[in-house]
Amino acid sequence: MKEQYIDVLTDANCPYETKTIKVKVGKREKILCHEPYVLEDLDKYNKYLYATNYNESLPEQNIKGRIVSINVNNGVKVSALIDLNGKYSSECNLLKEPDYIVDQLEVGMEVDVKARTVNHNLILSIGEAVNDAVRNDIFNNIGKKNSAYKGKVLSRLNGGYWVSINGVTCFMPGSLVALNKINDFDKFIGKEMEFMPVSYSKEKQTIVVSHREYLHTLIPSAIKDLHKNIKNQITGFVTGTTKFGVFCEFNECLTGLIAKDDLDEETLEKFNRNEINPDDTISFWVKEIVSDKKILLSQKGPIKDEWEEAVEEFKEKDGGVGTITKITDFGITVELKKGVYGFINKYRVKDKNLKKGDNVFYRITNINMKDKKISLDLIF
Protein backbone atom coordinates (compact mmCIF):
# COMPACT_ATOMS: atom_id res chain seq x y z
CA MET A 1 0.00 0.00 0.00
CA LYS A 2 1.06 3.60 -0.68
CA GLU A 3 -0.35 7.01 0.16
CA GLN A 4 -1.79 9.29 -2.53
CA TYR A 5 -3.25 12.78 -2.43
CA ILE A 6 -6.26 13.36 -4.73
CA ASP A 7 -8.43 16.37 -5.50
CA VAL A 8 -12.18 15.92 -5.18
CA LEU A 9 -14.86 18.36 -6.40
CA THR A 10 -17.05 19.75 -3.66
CA ASP A 11 -19.40 21.62 -6.00
CA ALA A 12 -20.50 20.14 -9.35
CA ASN A 13 -21.23 23.59 -10.74
CA CYS A 14 -17.81 25.02 -9.91
CA PRO A 15 -14.64 23.22 -11.07
CA TYR A 16 -12.50 25.30 -8.72
CA GLU A 17 -14.27 24.15 -5.53
CA THR A 18 -12.10 21.15 -4.63
CA LYS A 19 -10.77 19.42 -1.54
CA THR A 20 -7.45 17.54 -1.26
CA ILE A 21 -7.57 14.31 0.72
CA LYS A 22 -5.15 11.45 1.33
CA VAL A 23 -5.98 7.79 0.68
CA LYS A 24 -4.15 4.48 0.61
CA VAL A 25 -3.97 2.57 -2.68
CA GLY A 26 -2.09 -0.43 -4.01
CA LYS A 27 1.50 0.06 -5.06
CA ARG A 28 0.60 -0.20 -8.79
CA GLU A 29 -2.72 1.63 -8.54
CA LYS A 30 -3.67 5.27 -8.89
CA ILE A 31 -7.00 6.95 -8.22
CA LEU A 32 -8.21 9.65 -10.65
CA CYS A 33 -11.49 11.22 -9.64
CA HIS A 34 -13.17 14.59 -10.05
CA GLU A 35 -16.76 13.61 -9.42
CA PRO A 36 -18.51 15.15 -6.35
CA TYR A 37 -20.59 12.05 -5.61
CA VAL A 38 -17.52 10.08 -4.40
CA LEU A 39 -16.52 12.71 -1.84
CA GLU A 40 -18.66 11.33 0.98
CA ASP A 41 -17.44 7.73 0.64
CA LEU A 42 -13.79 8.74 0.32
CA ASP A 43 -14.16 11.07 3.29
CA LYS A 44 -15.48 8.24 5.47
CA TYR A 45 -12.69 5.96 4.27
CA ASN A 46 -10.09 8.57 5.04
CA LYS A 47 -11.54 9.12 8.53
CA TYR A 48 -11.32 5.41 9.23
CA LEU A 49 -7.67 5.30 8.21
CA TYR A 50 -6.34 8.61 9.46
CA ALA A 51 -8.94 10.61 11.40
CA THR A 52 -7.81 13.63 9.41
CA ASN A 53 -10.64 14.90 7.22
CA TYR A 54 -12.54 16.51 10.05
CA ASN A 55 -11.90 19.83 11.67
CA GLU A 56 -11.10 18.23 15.05
CA SER A 57 -7.99 16.06 15.40
CA LEU A 58 -8.06 12.99 17.61
CA PRO A 59 -6.86 14.18 21.06
CA GLU A 60 -3.76 12.47 22.46
CA GLN A 61 -4.97 9.60 24.58
CA ASN A 62 -4.39 6.00 25.63
CA ILE A 63 -6.97 3.73 24.07
CA LYS A 64 -7.72 0.04 23.57
CA GLY A 65 -7.06 -1.43 20.15
CA ARG A 66 -7.09 -4.75 18.33
CA ILE A 67 -4.38 -5.95 15.93
CA VAL A 68 -5.96 -6.54 12.53
CA SER A 69 -2.81 -7.56 10.66
CA ILE A 70 0.96 -7.61 11.03
CA ASN A 71 3.31 -6.77 8.16
CA VAL A 72 6.39 -9.04 8.18
CA ASN A 73 9.43 -8.41 6.00
CA ASN A 74 12.25 -10.99 5.91
CA GLY A 75 11.08 -12.43 9.20
CA VAL A 76 10.94 -9.03 10.91
CA LYS A 77 7.67 -7.56 12.16
CA VAL A 78 7.66 -4.15 10.49
CA SER A 79 4.21 -2.74 11.25
CA ALA A 80 0.80 -3.64 12.64
CA LEU A 81 -2.61 -2.37 11.53
CA ILE A 82 -4.58 -1.63 14.70
CA ASP A 83 -8.32 -1.04 14.90
CA LEU A 84 -9.43 1.39 17.62
CA ASN A 85 -12.88 0.32 18.79
CA GLY A 86 -14.15 0.20 15.21
CA LYS A 87 -13.95 3.97 14.95
CA TYR A 88 -10.43 4.59 13.67
CA SER A 89 -7.61 2.45 12.36
CA SER A 90 -3.95 3.08 11.64
CA GLU A 91 -0.59 1.39 11.40
CA CYS A 92 1.86 1.19 14.29
CA ASN A 93 5.54 1.26 13.32
CA LEU A 94 6.93 -1.80 15.09
CA LEU A 95 10.52 -0.88 14.22
CA LYS A 96 10.23 1.89 16.84
CA GLU A 97 8.75 -0.39 19.51
CA PRO A 98 10.76 -2.30 22.15
CA ASP A 99 11.68 -5.84 21.11
CA TYR A 100 10.06 -7.41 24.18
CA ILE A 101 6.72 -5.90 23.11
CA VAL A 102 7.01 -6.76 19.39
CA ASP A 103 7.88 -10.39 20.13
CA GLN A 104 4.55 -10.86 21.92
CA LEU A 105 2.27 -9.31 19.28
CA GLU A 106 -0.19 -11.52 17.39
CA VAL A 107 -3.13 -10.88 15.07
CA GLY A 108 -6.36 -10.51 17.05
CA MET A 109 -4.57 -9.47 20.23
CA GLU A 110 -5.99 -6.54 22.21
CA VAL A 111 -3.40 -3.91 23.10
CA ASP A 112 -3.21 -0.52 24.79
CA VAL A 113 -1.86 2.17 22.49
CA LYS A 114 -1.14 5.88 22.76
CA ALA A 115 -2.86 7.65 19.86
CA ARG A 116 -2.22 11.18 18.63
CA THR A 117 -2.43 13.09 15.36
CA VAL A 118 0.71 14.58 13.80
CA ASN A 119 0.36 16.56 10.56
CA HIS A 120 -3.10 15.06 10.12
CA ASN A 121 -1.76 11.52 10.48
CA LEU A 122 -2.90 9.19 13.25
CA ILE A 123 0.21 7.93 15.06
CA LEU A 124 0.01 4.90 17.37
CA SER A 125 2.54 3.63 19.90
CA ILE A 126 2.21 0.54 22.08
CA GLY A 127 5.45 1.23 23.98
CA GLU A 128 4.36 4.72 25.01
CA ALA A 129 1.10 3.34 26.39
CA VAL A 130 3.03 0.74 28.39
CA ASN A 131 5.34 3.46 29.72
CA ASP A 132 2.36 5.59 30.74
CA ALA A 133 0.87 2.65 32.66
CA VAL A 134 4.19 2.00 34.44
CA ARG A 135 4.66 5.71 35.19
CA ASN A 136 1.16 5.95 36.67
CA ASP A 137 1.76 2.86 38.79
CA ILE A 138 5.04 4.27 40.14
CA PHE A 139 3.46 7.68 40.76
CA ASN A 140 0.52 6.16 42.66
CA ASN A 141 2.94 4.28 44.93
CA ILE A 142 4.96 7.33 46.00
CA GLY A 143 5.65 7.12 49.74
CA LYS A 144 4.39 3.54 50.15
CA LYS A 145 6.82 1.40 52.13
CA ASN A 146 5.89 -1.86 50.39
CA SER A 147 6.46 -0.75 46.79
CA ALA A 148 9.85 -1.27 45.15
CA TYR A 149 10.81 -1.47 41.48
CA LYS A 150 13.82 -3.03 39.80
CA GLY A 151 15.62 -0.64 37.48
CA LYS A 152 18.96 0.51 36.15
CA VAL A 153 21.11 3.57 36.76
CA LEU A 154 21.57 5.24 33.37
CA SER A 155 23.87 8.20 33.94
CA ARG A 156 25.04 10.89 36.33
CA LEU A 157 23.98 14.49 36.37
CA ASN A 158 24.50 17.38 38.72
CA GLY A 159 23.08 16.26 42.05
CA GLY A 160 22.17 12.70 41.25
CA TYR A 161 21.38 10.07 38.63
CA TRP A 162 18.92 9.29 35.86
CA VAL A 163 17.31 5.91 36.49
CA SER A 164 15.26 3.73 34.14
CA ILE A 165 12.42 1.63 35.59
CA ASN A 166 10.75 -0.50 32.87
CA GLY A 167 11.42 2.24 30.34
CA VAL A 168 10.32 5.11 32.59
CA THR A 169 13.06 7.63 33.40
CA CYS A 170 13.17 8.79 37.03
CA PHE A 171 15.54 10.94 39.07
CA MET A 172 17.54 9.72 42.09
CA PRO A 173 19.40 12.33 44.19
CA GLY A 174 22.95 11.36 45.12
CA SER A 175 22.00 11.41 48.81
CA LEU A 176 19.45 8.63 48.24
CA VAL A 177 21.65 6.06 46.51
CA ALA A 178 23.32 4.48 49.58
CA LEU A 179 23.19 4.22 53.36
CA ASN A 180 26.70 5.54 53.87
CA LYS A 181 28.98 8.17 52.41
CA ILE A 182 29.77 7.61 48.72
CA ASN A 183 33.39 7.82 47.63
CA ASP A 184 33.02 6.82 43.97
CA PHE A 185 29.81 8.15 42.41
CA ASP A 186 30.53 6.61 39.00
CA LYS A 187 30.50 3.04 40.33
CA PHE A 188 26.69 3.02 40.30
CA ILE A 189 26.35 3.86 36.58
CA GLY A 190 24.97 0.85 34.70
CA LYS A 191 24.13 -0.97 37.92
CA GLU A 192 20.78 -2.70 38.37
CA MET A 193 19.15 -2.15 41.75
CA GLU A 194 15.81 -1.68 43.48
CA PHE A 195 14.17 1.72 43.89
CA MET A 196 11.26 3.11 45.88
CA PRO A 197 9.31 6.20 44.68
CA VAL A 198 9.50 8.94 47.32
CA SER A 199 8.26 12.19 45.70
CA TYR A 200 7.62 14.10 42.48
CA SER A 201 9.95 16.86 41.24
CA LYS A 202 8.10 19.70 39.52
CA GLU A 203 11.46 21.22 38.62
CA LYS A 204 12.63 18.14 36.71
CA GLN A 205 9.09 17.00 35.81
CA THR A 206 9.90 13.48 36.96
CA ILE A 207 9.36 10.99 39.76
CA VAL A 208 12.05 10.96 42.45
CA VAL A 209 13.18 7.50 43.61
CA SER A 210 15.46 6.20 46.35
CA HIS A 211 17.62 3.10 46.65
CA ARG A 212 18.50 4.09 50.21
CA GLU A 213 14.84 3.88 51.26
CA TYR A 214 14.70 0.36 49.85
CA LEU A 215 17.78 -0.65 51.85
CA HIS A 216 16.13 0.58 55.05
CA THR A 217 13.27 -1.88 54.52
CA LEU A 218 15.76 -4.78 54.44
CA ILE A 219 17.34 -4.04 57.84
CA PRO A 220 14.84 -5.84 60.16
CA SER A 221 15.08 -9.16 58.30
CA ALA A 222 18.86 -8.75 57.91
CA ILE A 223 19.24 -8.30 61.68
CA LYS A 224 17.11 -11.38 62.33
CA ASP A 225 19.28 -13.40 59.94
CA LEU A 226 22.40 -12.03 61.63
CA HIS A 227 21.23 -13.40 65.00
CA LYS A 228 20.71 -16.84 63.43
CA ASN A 229 24.21 -16.89 61.89
CA ILE A 230 26.06 -15.04 64.62
CA LYS A 231 29.16 -17.25 64.37
CA ASN A 232 29.70 -16.93 60.63
CA GLN A 233 32.56 -14.82 59.35
CA ILE A 234 31.40 -11.92 57.18
CA THR A 235 33.09 -10.06 54.34
CA GLY A 236 32.17 -6.41 53.81
CA PHE A 237 33.86 -3.21 52.73
CA VAL A 238 35.20 -0.16 54.50
CA THR A 239 33.04 2.99 54.45
CA GLY A 240 35.35 5.15 56.56
CA THR A 241 37.67 5.35 59.55
CA THR A 242 37.89 7.38 62.77
CA LYS A 243 40.39 7.41 65.62
CA PHE A 244 38.16 4.83 67.35
CA GLY A 245 38.17 2.22 64.59
CA VAL A 246 36.85 1.20 61.16
CA PHE A 247 33.27 1.47 59.89
CA CYS A 248 32.13 -1.34 57.59
CA GLU A 249 29.08 -2.01 55.42
CA PHE A 250 27.95 -5.61 54.94
CA ASN A 251 25.03 -7.87 54.01
CA GLU A 252 23.83 -5.13 51.62
CA CYS A 253 22.11 -2.96 54.24
CA LEU A 254 23.98 -3.20 57.57
CA THR A 255 26.75 -1.04 59.01
CA GLY A 256 29.00 -1.78 61.98
CA LEU A 257 32.14 -0.61 63.76
CA ILE A 258 35.34 -2.56 64.36
CA ALA A 259 36.91 -0.85 67.37
CA LYS A 260 40.64 -0.33 67.25
CA ASP A 261 41.17 -2.98 69.95
CA ASP A 262 39.21 -5.53 67.88
CA LEU A 263 41.33 -5.22 64.73
CA ASP A 264 43.69 -8.09 63.89
CA GLU A 265 47.42 -7.38 63.85
CA GLU A 266 47.76 -6.85 60.10
CA THR A 267 44.77 -4.51 59.88
CA LEU A 268 45.88 -2.65 63.01
CA GLU A 269 49.25 -1.93 61.42
CA LYS A 270 47.53 -0.53 58.31
CA PHE A 271 45.20 1.48 60.55
CA ASN A 272 48.14 3.05 62.38
CA ARG A 273 49.78 3.91 59.04
CA ASN A 274 46.51 5.39 57.69
CA GLU A 275 46.50 2.84 54.89
CA ILE A 276 42.88 1.69 55.26
CA ASN A 277 40.77 3.28 52.53
CA PRO A 278 37.05 3.44 51.71
CA ASP A 279 35.79 0.47 49.62
CA ASP A 280 38.63 -1.79 50.87
CA THR A 281 37.41 -5.37 51.35
CA ILE A 282 37.50 -6.49 54.98
CA SER A 283 36.44 -9.63 56.93
CA PHE A 284 35.17 -9.85 60.51
CA TRP A 285 32.70 -11.41 62.94
CA VAL A 286 29.78 -9.85 64.81
CA LYS A 287 30.72 -9.07 68.38
CA GLU A 288 27.45 -7.58 69.65
CA ILE A 289 24.13 -6.44 68.17
CA VAL A 290 23.18 -3.50 70.36
CA SER A 291 20.42 -2.26 68.01
CA ASP A 292 19.61 -2.05 64.29
CA LYS A 293 21.79 1.06 64.11
CA LYS A 294 24.58 -0.07 66.42
CA ILE A 295 26.45 -3.27 65.57
CA LEU A 296 29.87 -3.98 67.07
CA LEU A 297 32.29 -6.08 65.00
CA SER A 298 35.57 -7.85 65.65
CA GLN A 299 38.39 -9.48 63.69
CA LYS A 300 39.43 -11.62 66.67
CA GLY A 301 37.01 -14.49 66.19
CA PRO A 302 33.29 -15.24 66.55
CA ILE A 303 31.25 -14.18 69.55
CA LYS A 304 31.27 -16.63 72.46
CA ASP A 305 27.89 -18.33 72.73
CA GLU A 306 27.13 -18.60 76.45
CA TRP A 307 24.00 -20.60 75.70
CA GLU A 308 25.88 -23.53 74.14
CA GLU A 309 28.08 -23.80 77.23
CA ALA A 310 24.97 -23.57 79.44
CA VAL A 311 23.43 -26.57 77.72
CA GLU A 312 26.35 -28.66 78.96
CA GLU A 313 26.36 -27.17 82.45
CA PHE A 314 22.62 -26.99 83.24
CA LYS A 315 20.20 -29.90 83.21
CA GLU A 316 16.51 -30.20 83.96
CA LYS A 317 15.71 -30.65 87.69
CA ASP A 318 19.07 -29.10 88.62
CA GLY A 319 18.97 -26.41 91.29
CA GLY A 320 21.07 -23.41 92.19
CA VAL A 321 21.23 -19.75 93.21
CA GLY A 322 20.59 -16.91 90.77
CA THR A 323 20.08 -13.14 90.79
CA ILE A 324 16.86 -11.38 89.80
CA THR A 325 17.58 -9.02 86.90
CA LYS A 326 14.06 -8.09 85.82
CA ILE A 327 10.50 -8.13 87.23
CA THR A 328 7.43 -7.81 84.98
CA ASP A 329 3.70 -8.53 85.17
CA PHE A 330 4.41 -11.96 83.67
CA GLY A 331 7.11 -13.08 86.07
CA ILE A 332 10.76 -12.59 86.92
CA THR A 333 14.03 -13.11 85.01
CA VAL A 334 16.90 -14.71 86.88
CA GLU A 335 20.55 -14.69 85.81
CA LEU A 336 21.98 -18.18 86.33
CA LYS A 337 25.46 -17.19 85.16
CA LYS A 338 26.84 -14.45 82.94
CA GLY A 339 24.85 -14.39 79.71
CA VAL A 340 22.46 -17.20 80.73
CA TYR A 341 18.98 -16.42 82.05
CA GLY A 342 15.95 -18.32 83.23
CA PHE A 343 12.32 -17.26 83.71
CA ILE A 344 9.94 -17.90 86.63
CA ASN A 345 6.24 -17.54 85.87
CA LYS A 346 4.31 -15.03 88.01
CA TYR A 347 2.14 -17.81 89.45
CA ARG A 348 5.27 -19.37 90.97
CA VAL A 349 6.16 -16.17 92.84
CA LYS A 350 2.68 -15.11 93.97
CA ASP A 351 2.67 -13.25 97.31
CA LYS A 352 6.46 -13.30 97.39
CA ASN A 353 8.11 -9.97 98.23
CA LEU A 354 10.92 -9.97 95.68
CA LYS A 355 12.88 -7.16 94.09
CA LYS A 356 15.55 -6.67 91.46
CA GLY A 357 18.99 -7.73 92.71
CA ASP A 358 17.70 -10.37 95.16
CA ASN A 359 19.36 -13.79 95.15
CA VAL A 360 16.89 -16.69 94.90
CA PHE A 361 17.05 -20.48 94.98
CA TYR A 362 15.69 -22.06 91.79
CA ARG A 363 15.08 -25.42 90.14
CA ILE A 364 15.18 -25.93 86.34
CA THR A 365 11.86 -27.29 85.06
CA ASN A 366 12.47 -27.10 81.28
CA ILE A 367 15.21 -26.29 78.78
CA ASN A 368 13.95 -25.24 75.32
CA MET A 369 16.84 -25.84 72.93
CA LYS A 370 15.11 -24.34 69.89
CA ASP A 371 14.11 -21.01 71.45
CA LYS A 372 17.05 -20.93 73.89
CA LYS A 373 14.81 -20.53 76.94
CA ILE A 374 15.10 -21.98 80.45
CA SER A 375 12.03 -22.26 82.68
CA LEU A 376 12.51 -22.18 86.47
CA ASP A 377 10.63 -22.87 89.66
CA LEU A 378 11.24 -20.95 92.88
CA ILE A 379 12.55 -22.82 95.94
CA PHE A 380 12.52 -21.48 99.51
Stockholm file with secondary structure:
# STOCKHOLM 1.0

chainA/1-380         MKEQYIDVLTDANCPYETKTIKVKVGKREKILCHEPYVLEDLDKYNKYLYATNYNESLPEQNIKGRIVSINVNNGVKVSALIDLNGKYSSECNLLKEPDYIVDQLEVGMEVDVKARTVNHNLILSIGEAVNDAVRNDIFNNIGKKNSAYKGKVLSRLNGGYWVSINGVTCFMPGSLVALNKINDFDKFIGKEMEFMPVSYSKEKQTIVVSHREYLHTLIPSAIKDLHKNIKNQITGFVTGTTKFGVFCEFNECLTGLIAKDDLDEETLEKFNRNEINPDDTISFWVKEIVSDKKILLSQKGPIKDEWEEAVEEFKEKDGGVGTITKITDFGITVELKKGVYGFINKYRVKDKNLKKGDNVFYRITNINMKDKKISLDLIF
#=GR chainA/1-380 SS CEEEEEEEESCTTCTTCEEEEEEEECTTCCCCCCCGGGHHHHHHHHHHHHSCSSSSCCCSEEEEEEEEEEEEETTEEEEEEEEETTTEEEEEEGGGSCHHHHTTCCTTCEEEEEEEEETTEEEEEHHHHHHHHHHHHHHHTTTCTTCCEEEEEEEEETTEEEEEETTEEEEEEGGGSCSSCCSCGGGGTTCEEEEEEEEEETTTTEEEEEHHHHHHHHHHHHHHHHHHTTTSCEEEEEEEEETTEEEEEETTTEEEEEEGGGSCHHHHHHHHTTCCCTTCEEEEEEEEEEETTEEEEESSCCCCCHHHHHHHHCCTTCEEEEEEEEEETTEEEEEEETTEEEEEEGGGSTTCCCCTTCEEEEEEEEEETTTTEEEEEEEC
#=GC SS_cons         CEEEEEEEESCTTCTTCEEEEEEEECTTCCCCCCCGGGHHHHHHHHHHHHSCSSSSCCCSEEEEEEEEEEEEETTEEEEEEEEETTTEEEEEEGGGSCHHHHTTCCTTCEEEEEEEEETTEEEEEHHHHHHHHHHHHHHHTTTCTTCCEEEEEEEEETTEEEEEETTEEEEEEGGGSCSSCCSCGGGGTTCEEEEEEEEEETTTTEEEEEHHHHHHHHHHHHHHHHHHTTTSCEEEEEEEEETTEEEEEETTTEEEEEEGGGSCHHHHHHHHTTCCCTTCEEEEEEEEEEETTEEEEESSCCCCCHHHHHHHHCCTTCEEEEEEEEEETTEEEEEEETTEEEEEEGGGSTTCCCCTTCEEEEEEEEEETTTTEEEEEEEC
//
